[in-house]
Amino acid sequence: MSFRPEAQRGVGAGREAAGHVDYRLARNLVISEFHKGRLSRPDVCDAHPELLRAATNVGQETREDCPICESVKLRLVSYAFGSRLPPSGKCVTSNRELAKLTQGRRSLTCYVVEVCPNCSWNHLTRSFAVAPRGR
């Protein structure tokens, strides 16, 4: 599932993205260093087995090929963290599920990770905060 900033504005009355960080520059640096030979494939293709499982089962397929193996489309996996969620966070599979999580009065921080289920490439693409109602 992909959380786009414009989608977050519509999560519910009074809720909007409170902050947004895009990690595209860091991603591009890692990919560039890999293609220059300064980073090896094991350095950049190190996804945890649970992240690979989430990418395969609930991740949203993108239109973009993996920048490392160039053989399959990347998948986006989204996680939410907050005071009422498990310490390991919650894998969020839809905007509807995110809306349900934000019904309380507590803030959430969401992270979107791109994953290649073929070669195990993974990189944090963006993070954002979702403010609770009334803030």
Biotite code that builds the C-alpha atoms (Angstrom):
import biotite.structure as struc

atoms = struc.array([
    struc.Atom([0.000, 0.000, 0.000], chain_id="A", res_id=1, res_name="MET", atom_name="CA", element="C"),
    struc.Atom([1.256, 3.440, -0.815], chain_id="A", res_id=2, res_name="SER", atom_name="CA", element="C"),
    struc.Atom([0.451, 6.438, 1.330], chain_id="A", res_id=3, res_name="PHE", atom_name="CA", element="C"),
    struc.Atom([0.509, 9.554, -0.772], chain_id="A", res_id=4, res_name="ARG", atom_name="CA", element="C"),
    struc.Atom([0.388, 12.955, 0.976], chain_id="A", res_id=5, res_name="PRO", atom_name="CA", element="C"),
    struc.Atom([-2.792, 13.876, -0.897], chain_id="A", res_id=6, res_name="GLU", atom_name="CA", element="C"),
    struc.Atom([-4.438, 10.656, 0.275], chain_id="A", res_id=7, res_name="ALA", atom_name="CA", element="C"),
    struc.Atom([-3.623, 11.528, 3.871], chain_id="A", res_id=8, res_name="GLN", atom_name="CA", element="C"),
    struc.Atom([-5.547, 14.789, 3.681], chain_id="A", res_id=9, res_name="ARG", atom_name="CA", element="C"),
    struc.Atom([-8.668, 12.712, 3.133], chain_id="A", res_id=10, res_name="GLY", atom_name="CA", element="C"),
    struc.Atom([-8.136, 10.224, 5.981], chain_id="A", res_id=11, res_name="VAL", atom_name="CA", element="C"),
    struc.Atom([-10.860, 11.850, 8.047], chain_id="A", res_id=12, res_name="GLY", atom_name="CA", element="C"),
    struc.Atom([-12.208, 15.116, 9.357], chain_id="A", res_id=13, res_name="ALA", atom_name="CA", element="C"),
    struc.Atom([-9.516, 17.157, 11.059], chain_id="A", res_id=14, res_name="GLY", atom_name="CA", element="C"),
    struc.Atom([-6.658, 14.815, 10.163], chain_id="A", res_id=15, res_name="ARG", atom_name="CA", element="C"),
    struc.Atom([-3.795, 15.736, 7.918], chain_id="A", res_id=16, res_name="GLU", atom_name="CA", element="C"),
    struc.Atom([-0.169, 14.891, 7.363], chain_id="A", res_id=17, res_name="ALA", atom_name="CA", element="C"),
    struc.Atom([1.743, 16.741, 10.083], chain_id="A", res_id=18, res_name="ALA", atom_name="CA", element="C"),
    struc.Atom([5.184, 16.172, 8.574], chain_id="A", res_id=19, res_name="GLY", atom_name="CA", element="C"),
    struc.Atom([6.701, 14.392, 5.627], chain_id="A", res_id=20, res_name="HIS", atom_name="CA", element="C"),
    struc.Atom([10.277, 13.233, 4.978], chain_id="A", res_id=21, res_name="VAL", atom_name="CA", element="C"),
    struc.Atom([11.320, 11.951, 1.560], chain_id="A", res_id=22, res_name="ASP", atom_name="CA", element="C"),
    struc.Atom([14.449, 9.763, 1.467], chain_id="A", res_id=23, res_name="TYR", atom_name="CA", element="C"),
    struc.Atom([14.923, 9.885, -2.312], chain_id="A", res_id=24, res_name="ARG", atom_name="CA", element="C"),
    struc.Atom([18.358, 11.559, -2.163], chain_id="A", res_id=25, res_name="LEU", atom_name="CA", element="C"),
    struc.Atom([19.721, 8.915, 0.230], chain_id="A", res_id=26, res_name="ALA", atom_name="CA", element="C"),
    struc.Atom([18.237, 6.204, -2.001], chain_id="A", res_id=27, res_name="ARG", atom_name="CA", element="C"),
    struc.Atom([19.843, 7.659, -5.120], chain_id="A", res_id=28, res_name="ASN", atom_name="CA", element="C"),
    struc.Atom([23.225, 7.825, -3.367], chain_id="A", res_id=29, res_name="LEU", atom_name="CA", element="C"),
    struc.Atom([23.080, 4.136, -2.378], chain_id="A", res_id=30, res_name="VAL", atom_name="CA", element="C"),
    struc.Atom([22.077, 3.104, -5.904], chain_id="A", res_id=31, res_name="ILE", atom_name="CA", element="C"),
    struc.Atom([24.827, 5.256, -7.422], chain_id="A", res_id=32, res_name="SER", atom_name="CA", element="C"),
    struc.Atom([27.446, 3.785, -5.085], chain_id="A", res_id=33, res_name="GLU", atom_name="CA", element="C"),
    struc.Atom([26.276, 0.269, -5.991], chain_id="A", res_id=34, res_name="PHE", atom_name="CA", element="C"),
    struc.Atom([26.528, 0.938, -9.728], chain_id="A", res_id=35, res_name="HIS", atom_name="CA", element="C"),
    struc.Atom([30.006, 2.440, -9.260], chain_id="A", res_id=36, res_name="LYS", atom_name="CA", element="C"),
    struc.Atom([31.085, -0.762, -7.485], chain_id="A", res_id=37, res_name="GLY", atom_name="CA", element="C"),
    struc.Atom([31.650, 0.889, -4.111], chain_id="A", res_id=38, res_name="ARG", atom_name="CA", element="C"),
    struc.Atom([28.855, -1.151, -2.508], chain_id="A", res_id=39, res_name="LEU", atom_name="CA", element="C"),
    struc.Atom([28.343, -4.851, -3.091], chain_id="A", res_id=40, res_name="SER", atom_name="CA", element="C"),
    struc.Atom([25.034, -6.593, -3.675], chain_id="A", res_id=41, res_name="ARG", atom_name="CA", element="C"),
    struc.Atom([25.018, -8.045, -0.106], chain_id="A", res_id=42, res_name="PRO", atom_name="CA", element="C"),
    struc.Atom([25.528, -4.475, 1.177], chain_id="A", res_id=43, res_name="ASP", atom_name="CA", element="C"),
    struc.Atom([22.323, -3.238, -0.457], chain_id="A", res_id=44, res_name="VAL", atom_name="CA", element="C"),
    struc.Atom([20.179, -6.384, -0.726], chain_id="A", res_id=45, res_name="CYS", atom_name="CA", element="C"),
    struc.Atom([19.649, -7.195, 2.927], chain_id="A", res_id=46, res_name="ASP", atom_name="CA", element="C"),
    struc.Atom([15.882, -7.155, 3.547], chain_id="A", res_id=47, res_name="ALA", atom_name="CA", element="C"),
    struc.Atom([14.708, -8.949, 6.657], chain_id="A", res_id=48, res_name="HIS", atom_name="CA", element="C"),
    struc.Atom([12.682, -12.117, 5.926], chain_id="A", res_id=49, res_name="PRO", atom_name="CA", element="C"),
    struc.Atom([9.548, -10.589, 7.518], chain_id="A", res_id=50, res_name="GLU", atom_name="CA", element="C"),
    struc.Atom([9.853, -7.516, 5.287], chain_id="A", res_id=51, res_name="LEU", atom_name="CA", element="C"),
    struc.Atom([10.150, -9.782, 2.239], chain_id="A", res_id=52, res_name="LEU", atom_name="CA", element="C"),
    struc.Atom([7.100, -11.736, 3.384], chain_id="A", res_id=53, res_name="ARG", atom_name="CA", element="C"),
    struc.Atom([5.094, -8.524, 3.821], chain_id="A", res_id=54, res_name="ALA", atom_name="CA", element="C"),
    struc.Atom([6.216, -7.274, 0.396], chain_id="A", res_id=55, res_name="ALA", atom_name="CA", element="C"),
    struc.Atom([5.134, -10.520, -1.248], chain_id="A", res_id=56, res_name="THR", atom_name="CA", element="C"),
    struc.Atom([1.797, -10.852, 0.546], chain_id="A", res_id=57, res_name="ASN", atom_name="CA", element="C"),
    struc.Atom([0.504, -7.318, 1.165], chain_id="A", res_id=58, res_name="VAL", atom_name="CA", element="C"),
    struc.Atom([2.914, -4.940, -0.579], chain_id="A", res_id=59, res_name="GLY", atom_name="CA", element="C"),
    struc.Atom([1.631, -2.709, -3.341], chain_id="A", res_id=60, res_name="GLN", atom_name="CA", element="C"),
    struc.Atom([3.385, -3.323, -6.653], chain_id="A", res_id=61, res_name="GLU", atom_name="CA", element="C"),
    struc.Atom([4.794, -0.193, -8.290], chain_id="A", res_id=62, res_name="THR", atom_name="CA", element="C"),
    struc.Atom([5.535, 0.583, -11.925], chain_id="A", res_id=63, res_name="ARG", atom_name="CA", element="C"),
    struc.Atom([9.245, 0.887, -11.176], chain_id="A", res_id=64, res_name="GLU", atom_name="CA", element="C"),
    struc.Atom([11.743, -1.917, -11.774], chain_id="A", res_id=65, res_name="ASP", atom_name="CA", element="C"),
    struc.Atom([14.158, -2.797, -9.001], chain_id="A", res_id=66, res_name="CYS", atom_name="CA", element="C"),
    struc.Atom([17.235, -0.538, -9.353], chain_id="A", res_id=67, res_name="PRO", atom_name="CA", element="C"),
    struc.Atom([19.551, -3.418, -8.407], chain_id="A", res_id=68, res_name="ILE", atom_name="CA", element="C"),
    struc.Atom([18.406, -6.587, -10.194], chain_id="A", res_id=69, res_name="CYS", atom_name="CA", element="C"),
    struc.Atom([16.195, -4.784, -12.771], chain_id="A", res_id=70, res_name="GLU", atom_name="CA", element="C"),
    struc.Atom([14.095, -7.947, -13.181], chain_id="A", res_id=71, res_name="SER", atom_name="CA", element="C"),
    struc.Atom([10.919, -7.346, -11.138], chain_id="A", res_id=72, res_name="VAL", atom_name="CA", element="C"),
    struc.Atom([8.740, -4.439, -10.042], chain_id="A", res_id=73, res_name="LYS", atom_name="CA", element="C"),
    struc.Atom([9.326, -2.932, -6.614], chain_id="A", res_id=74, res_name="LEU", atom_name="CA", element="C"),
    struc.Atom([6.679, -3.337, -3.920], chain_id="A", res_id=75, res_name="ARG", atom_name="CA", element="C"),
    struc.Atom([5.796, -0.803, -1.218], chain_id="A", res_id=76, res_name="LEU", atom_name="CA", element="C"),
    struc.Atom([5.236, -1.912, 2.358], chain_id="A", res_id=77, res_name="VAL", atom_name="CA", element="C"),
    struc.Atom([3.816, 0.530, 4.919], chain_id="A", res_id=78, res_name="SER", atom_name="CA", element="C"),
    struc.Atom([4.130, 0.457, 8.697], chain_id="A", res_id=79, res_name="TYR", atom_name="CA", element="C"),
    struc.Atom([2.546, 2.588, 11.415], chain_id="A", res_id=80, res_name="ALA", atom_name="CA", element="C"),
    struc.Atom([3.993, 3.190, 14.871], chain_id="A", res_id=81, res_name="PHE", atom_name="CA", element="C"),
    struc.Atom([2.248, 4.765, 17.815], chain_id="A", res_id=82, res_name="GLY", atom_name="CA", element="C"),
    struc.Atom([1.719, 4.500, 21.551], chain_id="A", res_id=83, res_name="SER", atom_name="CA", element="C"),
    struc.Atom([-1.217, 2.073, 21.271], chain_id="A", res_id=84, res_name="ARG", atom_name="CA", element="C"),
    struc.Atom([0.420, -0.156, 18.659], chain_id="A", res_id=85, res_name="LEU", atom_name="CA", element="C"),
    struc.Atom([2.823, -3.065, 19.235], chain_id="A", res_id=86, res_name="PRO", atom_name="CA", element="C"),
    struc.Atom([6.504, -2.101, 19.670], chain_id="A", res_id=87, res_name="PRO", atom_name="CA", element="C"),
    struc.Atom([7.229, -3.630, 16.261], chain_id="A", res_id=88, res_name="SER", atom_name="CA", element="C"),
    struc.Atom([4.575, -1.432, 14.649], chain_id="A", res_id=89, res_name="GLY", atom_name="CA", element="C"),
    struc.Atom([1.635, -2.424, 12.492], chain_id="A", res_id=90, res_name="LYS", atom_name="CA", element="C"),
    struc.Atom([1.878, -3.330, 8.837], chain_id="A", res_id=91, res_name="CYS", atom_name="CA", element="C"),
    struc.Atom([-0.841, -1.213, 7.222], chain_id="A", res_id=92, res_name="VAL", atom_name="CA", element="C"),
    struc.Atom([-2.442, -2.677, 4.126], chain_id="A", res_id=93, res_name="THR", atom_name="CA", element="C"),
    struc.Atom([-4.925, 0.046, 3.085], chain_id="A", res_id=94, res_name="SER", atom_name="CA", element="C"),
    struc.Atom([-5.944, 3.667, 3.571], chain_id="A", res_id=95, res_name="ASN", atom_name="CA", element="C"),
    struc.Atom([-9.080, 2.329, 5.241], chain_id="A", res_id=96, res_name="ARG", atom_name="CA", element="C"),
    struc.Atom([-6.962, 0.543, 7.847], chain_id="A", res_id=97, res_name="GLU", atom_name="CA", element="C"),
    struc.Atom([-4.924, 3.711, 8.425], chain_id="A", res_id=98, res_name="LEU", atom_name="CA", element="C"),
    struc.Atom([-8.139, 5.705, 8.900], chain_id="A", res_id=99, res_name="ALA", atom_name="CA", element="C"),
    struc.Atom([-9.255, 3.204, 11.529], chain_id="A", res_id=100, res_name="LYS", atom_name="CA", element="C"),
    struc.Atom([-5.909, 3.490, 13.334], chain_id="A", res_id=101, res_name="LEU", atom_name="CA", element="C"),
    struc.Atom([-6.161, 7.300, 13.431], chain_id="A", res_id=102, res_name="THR", atom_name="CA", element="C"),
    struc.Atom([-9.618, 7.422, 14.992], chain_id="A", res_id=103, res_name="GLN", atom_name="CA", element="C"),
    struc.Atom([-8.104, 7.848, 18.459], chain_id="A", res_id=104, res_name="GLY", atom_name="CA", element="C"),
    struc.Atom([-6.441, 10.892, 19.942], chain_id="A", res_id=105, res_name="ARG", atom_name="CA", element="C"),
    struc.Atom([-2.872, 9.670, 19.539], chain_id="A", res_id=106, res_name="ARG", atom_name="CA", element="C"),
    struc.Atom([-0.378, 10.521, 16.824], chain_id="A", res_id=107, res_name="SER", atom_name="CA", element="C"),
    struc.Atom([1.034, 7.916, 14.466], chain_id="A", res_id=108, res_name="LEU", atom_name="CA", element="C"),
    struc.Atom([4.244, 7.874, 12.516], chain_id="A", res_id=109, res_name="THR", atom_name="CA", element="C"),
    struc.Atom([4.108, 5.992, 9.218], chain_id="A", res_id=110, res_name="CYS", atom_name="CA", element="C"),
    struc.Atom([6.977, 4.601, 7.187], chain_id="A", res_id=111, res_name="TYR", atom_name="CA", element="C"),
    struc.Atom([6.892, 3.385, 3.594], chain_id="A", res_id=112, res_name="VAL", atom_name="CA", element="C"),
    struc.Atom([9.620, 0.967, 2.476], chain_id="A", res_id=113, res_name="VAL", atom_name="CA", element="C"),
    struc.Atom([10.284, -0.155, -1.088], chain_id="A", res_id=114, res_name="GLU", atom_name="CA", element="C"),
    struc.Atom([11.247, -3.806, -1.393], chain_id="A", res_id=115, res_name="VAL", atom_name="CA", element="C"),
    struc.Atom([12.350, -6.112, -4.185], chain_id="A", res_id=116, res_name="CYS", atom_name="CA", element="C"),
    struc.Atom([11.079, -9.625, -3.442], chain_id="A", res_id=117, res_name="PRO", atom_name="CA", element="C"),
    struc.Atom([13.603, -11.014, -5.940], chain_id="A", res_id=118, res_name="ASN", atom_name="CA", element="C"),
    struc.Atom([16.972, -9.663, -4.750], chain_id="A", res_id=119, res_name="CYS", atom_name="CA", element="C"),
    struc.Atom([16.025, -8.318, -1.259], chain_id="A", res_id=120, res_name="SER", atom_name="CA", element="C"),
    struc.Atom([16.759, -4.645, -2.061], chain_id="A", res_id=121, res_name="TRP", atom_name="CA", element="C"),
    struc.Atom([14.960, -2.419, 0.423], chain_id="A", res_id=122, res_name="ASN", atom_name="CA", element="C"),
    struc.Atom([15.023, 1.245, 1.225], chain_id="A", res_id=123, res_name="HIS", atom_name="CA", element="C"),
    struc.Atom([12.951, 3.592, 3.334], chain_id="A", res_id=124, res_name="LEU", atom_name="CA", element="C"),
    struc.Atom([11.249, 5.885, 0.818], chain_id="A", res_id=125, res_name="THR", atom_name="CA", element="C"),
    struc.Atom([9.315, 8.250, 3.066], chain_id="A", res_id=126, res_name="ARG", atom_name="CA", element="C"),
    struc.Atom([7.952, 8.822, 6.522], chain_id="A", res_id=127, res_name="SER", atom_name="CA", element="C"),
    struc.Atom([5.186, 11.046, 7.763], chain_id="A", res_id=128, res_name="PHE", atom_name="CA", element="C"),
    struc.Atom([3.252, 11.827, 10.913], chain_id="A", res_id=129, res_name="ALA", atom_name="CA", element="C"),
    struc.Atom([-0.507, 11.605, 11.106], chain_id="A", res_id=130, res_name="VAL", atom_name="CA", element="C"),
    struc.Atom([-1.955, 13.985, 13.669], chain_id="A", res_id=131, res_name="ALA", atom_name="CA", element="C"),
    struc.Atom([-4.957, 12.869, 15.697], chain_id="A", res_id=132, res_name="PRO", atom_name="CA", element="C"),
    struc.Atom([-8.341, 14.551, 15.555], chain_id="A", res_id=133, res_name="ARG", atom_name="CA", element="C"),
    struc.Atom([-8.463, 18.022, 17.089], chain_id="A", res_id=134, res_name="GLY", atom_name="CA", element="C"),
    struc.Atom([-4.795, 18.894, 16.587], chain_id="A", res_id=135, res_name="ARG", atom_name="CA", element="C"),
])
